[in-house]
Amino acid sequence: MNEPTAYAELNPFTAIWTRPRETVRYVIEEKTTRFIVILLILAGFTGGLSGASSEEQLFPAVAVIFGSLVLGPLAAAAGIGIISGIYILLGKLFGGVGTYAEMFRAVVTSSIPQIWLLPMWLIWLLISPSTFYTEIEPSAAEPDTGLGMVIGLLLLAAAFVVGIWTFVIQCKAVGEAQRFSAWKGFFVIVIPSALLSIVIIALLALVFFAAF
């Protein structure tokens, strides 16, 4: 455990970008449950808005924002709760010694980079719904001045870059929670995804061949 003085000037929202392992350890050992709840709310809110952008427009912007704020954190808590359990069990095969609570905090902390995109998602939705949604109702369509398209392109580019770095941070976060290397964290994250992909492909293949 690091000395308290080592954490004196550490801000998780900025330090996570360049000092992920130290930040994760700091959150695990020093931060309160209230801080974790705040991160869950912000991460869930961000994820809800991000998910809404890939769907057709069914509700007004205010309803989408409210729904993302209420349902997003619940979905985030459930998803992180499940994946944390998987990471703990699989990590034991690599010699991990972390607890479920530590892993949950680590995974939540690794979502901080995504939270930085929240203001841009909100701005894009409010300024230009016609470019925010994959499909938009004709009656709700409105002329786009080009600003919404610019915001959308900038946000998608930022989301791509942040997504890559978030994955790197997650590998380090899992490694820190389990007290092993980031490379082992990489395999703990990738293996379940690969197995799930294989299962999905196998099921699709069975459905395909059963149809003929």
C-alpha positions in Angstrom: 0.0 0.0 0.0 1.4 3.4 -1.0 2.0 6.0 1.7 -0.9 8.6 2.0 1.5 11.4 1.0 1.9 9.7 -2.4 -1.7 10.3 -3.1 -1.9 13.9 -1.9 -2.1 15.6 -5.3 -3.6 12.7 -7.3 -6.8 13.5 -9.1 -8.4 10.3 -10.5 -10.1 12.2 -13.4 -6.8 13.4 -14.8 -4.2 10.9 -13.4 -6.0 7.9 -15.0 -4.6 9.0 -18.4 -1.0 8.8 -17.5 -0.8 6.9 -14.2 -3.5 4.3 -14.5 -2.1 1.7 -12.1 -1.4 4.2 -9.4 -4.8 5.8 -9.9 -6.6 2.4 -9.7 -4.7 1.5 -6.5 -5.6 4.9 -5.0 -9.3 4.5 -5.7 -9.3 0.9 -4.4 -7.6 1.9 -1.1 -8.6 5.5 -0.5 -11.8 6.4 -2.2 -15.3 6.1 -0.6 -18.2 4.1 -2.0 -19.9 7.4 -2.8 -17.1 8.2 -5.2 -17.6 4.8 -7.0 -21.4 5.5 -7.2 -20.7 8.9 -8.8 -18.4 7.2 -11.3 -21.1 4.6 -12.1 -23.7 7.3 -12.6 -21.5 9.3 -15.0 -20.2 6.3 -16.9 -23.7 4.9 -17.2 -25.1 8.3 -18.3 -22.3 8.5 -21.0 -23.0 4.9 -22.1 -26.7 5.6 -22.4 -26.2 8.6 -24.6 -23.7 6.7 -26.7 -26.0 3.8 -27.2 -28.9 6.1 -28.1 -26.9 7.6 -30.9 -26.8 4.3 -32.7 -30.6 3.9 -32.6 -33.5 5.6 -34.4 -35.1 8.6 -32.7 -38.1 7.4 -30.7 -38.2 10.0 -27.9 -37.5 13.7 -27.5 -34.0 14.8 -26.5 -35.1 15.5 -22.9 -36.6 12.0 -22.6 -33.4 10.4 -23.9 -31.3 12.4 -21.5 -33.5 11.4 -18.5 -33.7 7.8 -19.6 -29.9 7.6 -20.0 -29.4 9.2 -16.6 -31.8 6.7 -14.9 -31.3 3.5 -16.8 -27.7 3.9 -17.9 -26.2 3.7 -14.4 -28.3 0.6 -13.6 -27.1 -1.1 -16.8 -23.5 -0.1 -16.1 -23.7 -1.4 -12.5 -25.1 -4.7 -13.7 -22.6 -5.1 -16.6 -19.6 -4.2 -14.5 -20.8 -6.4 -11.7 -20.9 -9.4 -14.0 -17.7 -8.7 -15.8 -15.8 -8.1 -12.5 -16.8 -11.6 -11.4 -15.6 -13.1 -14.6 -12.3 -11.2 -14.4 -11.8 -12.3 -10.8 -12.4 -16.0 -11.6 -10.3 -16.0 -14.7 -7.6 -14.0 -13.0 -7.1 -16.7 -10.4 -5.8 -18.9 -13.2 -3.1 -16.4 -13.8 -2.2 -16.2 -10.1 -4.4 -13.2 -9.3 -5.0 -12.4 -5.6 -7.5 -9.5 -5.9 -10.9 -9.5 -4.4 -14.3 -8.9 -6.1 -14.6 -5.5 -4.5 -11.2 -4.5 -5.7 -11.9 -5.6 -9.2 -15.3 -3.8 -9.3 -13.6 -0.6 -8.2 -10.8 -1.1 -10.8 -13.2 -1.6 -13.7 -15.3 1.4 -12.7 -12.2 3.5 -12.4 -11.1 2.5 -15.9 -14.2 4.0 -17.3 -13.2 7.6 -16.4 -11.8 8.4 -19.9 -15.2 7.7 -21.4 -16.8 10.1 -18.9 -14.8 12.9 -20.4 -16.9 12.5 -23.6 -20.2 13.1 -21.7 -20.4 16.9 -22.4 -19.8 16.3 -26.2 -22.6 13.7 -26.3 -25.0 16.1 -24.6 -24.0 19.0 -26.9 -24.4 16.9 -30.0 -27.8 15.6 -29.0 -29.2 19.0 -28.1 -27.7 20.9 -31.0 -28.3 18.5 -33.9 -30.7 15.5 -33.3 -30.8 15.1 -37.1 -27.2 14.0 -37.1 -27.1 12.4 -33.6 -29.4 9.4 -34.4 -28.9 6.7 -36.9 -32.4 7.2 -38.1 -34.7 10.1 -37.4 -38.5 10.4 -37.8 -39.3 12.6 -40.9 -41.7 14.7 -38.8 -38.9 15.4 -36.4 -36.2 16.1 -39.0 -34.7 19.6 -39.1 -32.3 21.3 -41.4 -28.7 20.8 -40.3 -26.4 23.8 -40.5 -23.3 21.6 -40.6 -22.4 22.3 -37.0 -24.0 19.0 -35.9 -22.0 17.1 -38.5 -18.7 18.7 -37.3 -19.5 17.9 -33.7 -20.4 14.4 -34.6 -17.2 13.7 -36.6 -15.1 15.2 -33.8 -16.8 13.2 -31.2 -16.5 9.9 -33.1 -12.8 10.6 -33.7 -12.3 11.3 -30.0 -14.4 8.3 -29.0 -12.2 6.1 -31.2 -8.9 7.4 -29.7 -10.4 7.3 -26.1 -11.7 3.8 -26.7 -8.3 2.5 -27.6 -6.6 4.1 -24.6 -9.5 3.0 -22.3 -8.7 -0.6 -23.3 -5.1 -0.1 -22.4 -6.1 1.4 -19.1 -8.5 -1.5 -18.5 -5.7 -4.0 -19.0 -3.6 -2.1 -16.4 -6.6 -1.8 -14.1 -7.3 -5.5 -14.1 -3.6 -6.2 -13.6 -3.5 -3.8 -10.6 -6.6 -5.2 -9.0 -5.2 -8.8 -9.3 -1.6 -7.6 -8.6 -0.1 -9.0 -11.8 1.1 -7.6 -15.1 -0.9 -5.6 -17.6 -0.2 -8.4 -20.1 -2.0 -10.9 -17.9 -4.8 -8.3 -17.5 -4.9 -8.2 -21.3 -5.6 -11.9 -21.6 -8.1 -11.8 -18.7 -10.1 -9.2 -20.8 -9.6 -10.8 -24.2 -10.3 -14.5 -23.4 -14.0 -14.0 -22.3 -14.6 -11.8 -25.4 -13.0 -14.4 -27.7 -15.0 -17.2 -26.1 -18.3 -15.2 -26.4 -17.5 -14.5 -30.0 -16.9 -18.2 -30.7 -20.2 -19.1 -29.0 -22.1 -16.5 -31.0 -20.6 -17.6 -34.3 -21.3 -21.3 -33.5 -24.9 -20.5 -32.7 -25.3 -18.5 -35.9 -23.8 -21.3 -37.9 -26.2 -23.8 -36.3 -29.2 -21.6 -37.1 -27.9 -21.1 -40.7 -27.5 -24.8 -41.4 -30.7 -25.7 -39.6 -32.5 -23.5 -42.0 -31.4 -25.6 -45.0 
